[in-house]
Amino acid sequence: MIQNPSQASEQNDWQEFKPLFGGGKIKICDTLRAVTPFGGLSVLIEFFARIGLVEQLENRQFYQPESPNHYDPGQILVAFMLSVIAGAQRFAHANQLRADRALHALLGMKRFPSDDTILNYFRRFSQAEIERFWRPLWRWLIGRLPWQASGYSLDLDSTIFSRHGTQQQGAAKGYNPRRPGRLSHHPLLAVLAEANFVLHAWLRSGNAGAGQGAAQFLSEALSLLGAQHRIRCVRADSGFYADSFLSFLEERRLPYIVVARLTTYLKSRLYQINEWQAIDAICSVSEFGFKLWNWKSTRHFVVVREEVQSNKAAVGRKLIDLPGYVFRVFVTSRSDSALEIWRDYNGRAAVECRIDELKNELAADHFCLRSFFGTESAFLAVLLASIC
């Protein structure tokens, strides 16, 4: 109810809005009445329309509905993405949007899909459907990325999706620091740091190692990226520290910075360092060439030594024979100074924020089906919602 004439003027601030899935134009405005709590989604819906998402989904339908009362596949996917953005943490939470007629008008849909409809949509995916539907869709998204003259930094990382129950395909016991012994999946992601864009993603079994299949995964990611964009540097943590993966990067002539695992053999080399370049009162850097016993060639290592502070948590590993310091060691193919290598790798922190957003804000680890490829497709749909 309007309380005074000054408030009435607010209702005259109309804006025309074209529904996402067609139909006549509607008008939207701010009002004092509680019409819909999801009015903010109109901005995202308009963005979907401007980039042509609906047309892309219609051109890539991997099945044809037969029921006369069906939803178009693109409508189901968009409905799930909007549910995720609106805060859904389970498939059942999508039902919260079913009664919002104002939101349906913005979408141009007479009805909103139920959670069962969304589940049945993802159950249709097999590995072949994922390749036929999701990969071309990702190439279309990549085509919209801005060109970087210096190239993109490609950050590799993995995370843990804990699972409840025992019926999910691919869920297995593996490394799970928060819930040891719990079944899990172990996704692998490649992120273009400058665009904050997830270039490629795999859902893997929970007992897969962090770097397992990394060479094949990166090969697929580079195939998706194509020749229109250049990789400036590949950055990864110690889970990807393996001679086979480093050799793959060198064969592809991809500059890299990878955290080295402090094995006994490598530690013995750290004890021999006599020259350090002081960065500040706490940190120093050094570098050396070293060949592990099972490597074919010598590689360039960069060491960061940080003095342990009582009022600050230090990042790195302590060495018994060198008390009072923690160390981080990187192996790299780049010829830049040790300080520049360290600073460059610190930019990789953005991928950790990306994973935190996916898990804690978009609940990417909560949408799980019995089917492995159905679960992977739901995961890719959450990624699509996050990068559109």
GILINHU-V579833 format. One line per field, one symbol per residue. phi: phi as a letter, one per 30 degrees, with the letter a starting at -180 (. if undefined). burial: 1 if it has 16 or more other ideal C-beta (glycine too) atoms within 10 Angstrom, else 0. Layout:
phi=???
burial=???
This chain:
phi=.ddaddddddddddbdbcedcijddbcbadbddddadcdddddddddedddidddddddbdcacdcddcdcdedddddddddddddjdbbddddddcdccdddddddicdbcdddddddddddddcddddddcddddddddddcdddcddjcdcccabbccdbcjbcddidbdadbddbeiddacbdbbbbdddchcddaabcbddcddecdiddddddddddddicdbccdacbadddcdbddddddddddhcebbbdddddeddeddddcdccbcdcadccbbaaacabddccdbdbdcbcccbddcdcbdcckcdcedbdibbbbbbcbcdcddeddddddddddeddddddddddccchddccbcdddddddddddddddddcd
burial=0000000000000000101110000001000000010110110110011000110010000000000000111111111111111101001011111101001111111001111011101100100001001100110011001000000111111111111000011111010100000011111111111110111111111101011101101101110110001011111111111100110110000111111101000110110000000010001111110100000000111111110000000101000000001111111110010110110110010010011001100111111110111111111111111110
